[in-house]
């Protein structure tokens, strides 16, 4: 089994090329691959398969050749992963499986077809516009923090920290408590704090995230999109650009009237052979 390892702002993935969908991938194997002590170690697995060869991608094969079969580190499925999509596109381009030629490259996902633009080290992915649709709370270490529920193709809860509470002080070694009535399939929880203005942006936010199925990660692309949408809403803006700093680096989120562009670096770091 061949593999490539890659990351986007520290959000890391094991990439498995499987163009014809013949790989016997199971939740147990995914969890073993992502184990940081006994496996390769990663926040998730990206299986590279032709859309026409995957049951969940076949309906999108007319729009996109490749389907991003994304699995969380615990072996569960995820609808969408913004950093994963950028790393997925980096793999397609660097291995010659796709040639963007200055045009947006379509990729099929469980959340629909997304499109990517490659510009040197950075890749921008156009996804659905985040929808802020409810309020809820997250409990963490005796704290109950109000937040905004956001749909980015997958579920998010964005919680702004109150004054006097610093992001580094949060203990994210355990999953935050959330309301299962609001999030029956679980949720990614983002904790945010304001930051100094950045030229060319409408807001600048610091973020940490506890990802459903993967625990705390250094970055979450769809989480950054959710945070950007809430930051613009709180600023009274419907569109705009937000710089989101995560522990793994900086992502830029740009909301238009009908979509969301996520921009940041995507890097491949190793290739090799796995022994099941």
C-alpha positions in Angstrom: 0.0 0.0 0.0 1.6 3.2 -1.2 1.1 6.4 0.8 2.0 10.1 0.9 2.0 12.3 4.0 0.9 15.9 3.8 -0.4 18.8 5.8 -2.1 22.2 5.6 -1.0 24.6 8.4 -0.2 21.5 10.6 -3.5 19.7 9.9 -1.9 16.4 8.7 -3.1 13.6 6.6 -2.2 10.2 5.3 -2.9 10.2 1.5 -3.8 6.8 -0.1 -3.8 6.6 -3.9 -6.7 4.3 -4.9 -7.8 5.5 -8.4 -10.1 2.5 -9.1 -11.5 2.1 -5.6 -10.1 -1.4 -4.9 -8.5 -0.6 -1.5 -10.1 -2.4 1.4 -10.2 0.6 3.8 -11.9 0.0 7.1 -12.4 2.2 10.2 -10.0 0.0 12.1 -7.3 0.4 9.4 -7.8 4.2 9.3 -7.5 4.4 13.1 -4.3 2.3 13.0 -2.8 4.5 10.2 -3.6 7.7 12.2 -2.2 6.3 15.5 0.8 8.6 16.3 2.6 5.8 18.3 1.9 2.7 16.3 1.1 4.0 12.9 2.1 6.9 10.6 0.2 9.4 12.7 -2.3 11.9 11.2 -5.5 13.9 11.8 -7.2 11.9 9.1 -6.9 9.8 5.9 -7.5 11.1 2.3 -8.2 8.3 -0.1 -7.7 9.5 -3.7 -10.3 7.7 -5.8 -12.1 8.5 -9.1 -15.5 9.8 -8.4 -17.0 7.2 -10.9 -15.5 4.4 -8.8 -16.8 5.4 -5.4 -20.5 5.0 -4.5 -20.7 8.4 -2.8 -18.9 10.1 -5.6 -20.5 8.5 -8.6 -23.3 11.1 -8.8 -20.7 13.9 -9.1 -18.5 12.2 -11.7 -19.9 14.4 -14.4 -18.5 17.5 -12.6 -15.3 16.1 -11.1 -13.0 13.3 -11.9 -11.7 12.8 -8.4 -13.5 12.1 -5.1 -11.9 13.0 -1.8 -12.8 10.1 0.5 -12.0 11.7 3.8 -11.9 9.7 7.1 -11.3 11.2 10.6 -8.5 9.8 12.8 -10.9 7.6 14.7 -12.1 5.9 11.5 -15.4 7.8 11.2 -16.4 9.7 8.0 -16.4 13.5 7.7 -18.5 15.4 5.2 -15.9 18.0 4.4 -12.4 19.1 5.3 -11.1 22.4 4.0 -7.4 21.8 4.8 -7.8 18.2 3.5 -9.2 19.5 0.2 -6.2 21.7 -0.3 -3.8 18.9 0.5 -5.8 16.6 -1.8 -5.4 19.1 -4.7 -1.7 19.5 -4.0 -1.3 15.7 -4.3 -3.3 15.6 -7.6 -1.2 18.4 -9.1 2.2 17.2 -7.9 1.6 13.6 -9.0 0.2 14.7 -12.4 -3.3 13.2 -11.8 -4.7 16.7 -12.6 -3.6 19.8 -14.4 -5.3 23.0 -13.3 -3.9 25.1 -16.2 -5.0 28.3 -14.5 -8.6 27.1 -14.1 -10.4 26.0 -11.0 -10.0 22.3 -10.4 -13.2 20.5 -9.3 -13.1 17.9 -6.5 -16.0 15.8 -5.4 -16.6 15.5 -1.7 -19.4 14.2 0.6 -20.5 17.9 0.9 -20.6 18.4 -2.8 -18.2 19.5 -5.5 -15.6 22.1 -4.4 -13.2 24.0 -6.7 -9.5 24.8 -6.1 -7.1 27.4 -7.5 -3.3 26.7 -7.2 -1.0 29.6 -6.9 2.5 28.5 -5.9 2.7 27.3 -2.4 -0.8 28.3 -1.6 -4.1 26.7 -2.7 -7.5 28.3 -2.5 -10.6 26.2 -2.2 -14.1 27.5 -3.0 -16.7 25.9 -0.7 -20.3 26.6 0.1 -21.0 29.8 2.0 -21.1 29.0 5.8 -24.6 29.3 7.2 -25.0 30.6 10.8 -28.3 29.0 11.8 -28.6 28.6 15.6 -27.1 29.3 19.0 -25.9 26.7 21.5 -23.2 26.2 24.2 -20.1 24.3 24.9 -19.0 23.2 28.3 -15.3 22.9 29.1 -13.5 22.6 32.4 -16.4 24.0 34.4 -17.1 26.8 31.9 -20.2 27.1 29.8 -19.5 29.2 26.7 -22.2 30.5 24.3 -21.6 30.0 20.7 -23.0 30.2 17.1 -23.9 27.0 15.2 -22.6 27.1 11.7 -23.1 24.7 8.7 -20.1 24.5 6.4 -21.1 21.2 4.9 -20.1 19.8 8.2 -21.2 21.1 11.7 -19.4 23.7 13.8 -19.9 25.6 17.0 -18.0 28.9 17.3 -17.5 30.1 20.8 -15.8 33.5 21.5 -13.9 33.6 24.8 -14.9 36.2 27.4 -12.5 38.9 28.4 -9.9 37.6 30.8 -9.8 34.1 29.4 -6.9 33.3 27.2 -6.9 30.7 24.4 -3.7 29.0 25.6 -5.3 28.4 29.0 -8.0 26.1 27.5 -7.7 22.4 28.3 -8.6 20.6 25.0 -7.4 17.2 26.0 -11.0 16.2 26.4 -14.0 16.8 24.1 -16.1 19.8 25.0 -19.6 19.0 26.1 -22.3 20.0 23.5 -26.1 19.7 23.2 -26.9 16.5 21.3 -30.3 17.8 20.4 -28.6 20.6 18.3 -25.7 18.4 17.1 -27.0 14.8 16.8 -24.0 13.8 14.7 -21.4 15.6 16.8 -19.7 18.9 16.1 -16.4 20.6 15.6 -16.0 23.2 18.3 -13.9 26.4 17.7 -12.8 28.7 20.4 -11.8 32.2 19.3 -10.3 35.5 20.5 -9.8 38.8 18.7 -6.4 39.8 17.4 -4.7 43.0 16.1 -5.9 44.2 12.6 -4.2 42.8 9.6 -3.8 44.9 6.4 -6.2 43.9 3.7 -8.7 42.1 5.9 -11.9 43.0 7.7 -11.1 41.0 10.8 -8.4 39.0 12.5 -9.2 36.2 14.8 -7.2 33.6 16.9 -8.6 30.1 16.9 -8.2 26.7 18.6 -10.4 23.8 17.6 -11.5 20.4 18.9 -12.4 18.4 15.9 -15.1 15.7 15.9 -13.4 12.4 15.4 -9.8 13.7 15.7 -9.5 15.7 19.0 -7.6 19.0 19.1 -5.8 19.7 15.8 -3.3 22.4 14.8 -5.8 23.7 12.2 -9.2 23.2 10.7 -10.1 24.7 7.4 -13.9 24.4 7.6 -13.6 25.7 11.2 -11.7 28.7 9.9 -14.6 29.4 7.5 -17.1 29.1 10.3 -15.1 31.5 12.4 -14.7 33.9 9.5 -18.5 33.9 8.9 -19.2 34.7 12.6 -16.5 37.4 12.7 -18.0 39.2 9.7 -21.5 38.8 11.0 -20.5 40.3 14.4 -18.8 43.2 12.4 -22.1 43.9 10.6 -20.7 42.6 7.3 -22.2 40.2 4.8 -19.0 39.7 2.8 -15.4 40.3 3.4 -12.0 38.8 4.3 -10.9 37.4 7.6 -7.4 36.3 8.7 -7.6 33.3 11.0 -4.6 32.3 13.0 -4.5 28.7 14.2 -1.6 27.0 16.1 -0.3 25.7 12.8 -0.2 29.0 10.9 -2.5 31.4 9.2 -5.5 30.8 6.9 -7.4 33.4 5.0 -11.2 33.2 4.6 -13.0 35.3 2.0 -16.8 35.3 1.9 -18.6 36.4 -1.2 -22.3 36.6 -1.7 -22.7 32.9 -2.6 -19.5 31.1 -1.6 -16.4 30.9 0.7 -12.8 30.8 -0.4 -10.3 29.2 2.0 -6.6 30.0 1.3 -3.4 28.7 2.8 -0.3 26.5 2.2 -0.6 22.8 1.4 2.6 20.7 1.6 3.6 17.1 0.9 6.3 15.9 3.1 6.9 12.2 2.6 6.1 9.1 0.5 6.5 5.4 1.3 5.1 1.9 1.5 2.8 0.7 4.2 2.8 -2.9 5.5 -0.7 -3.9 6.6 
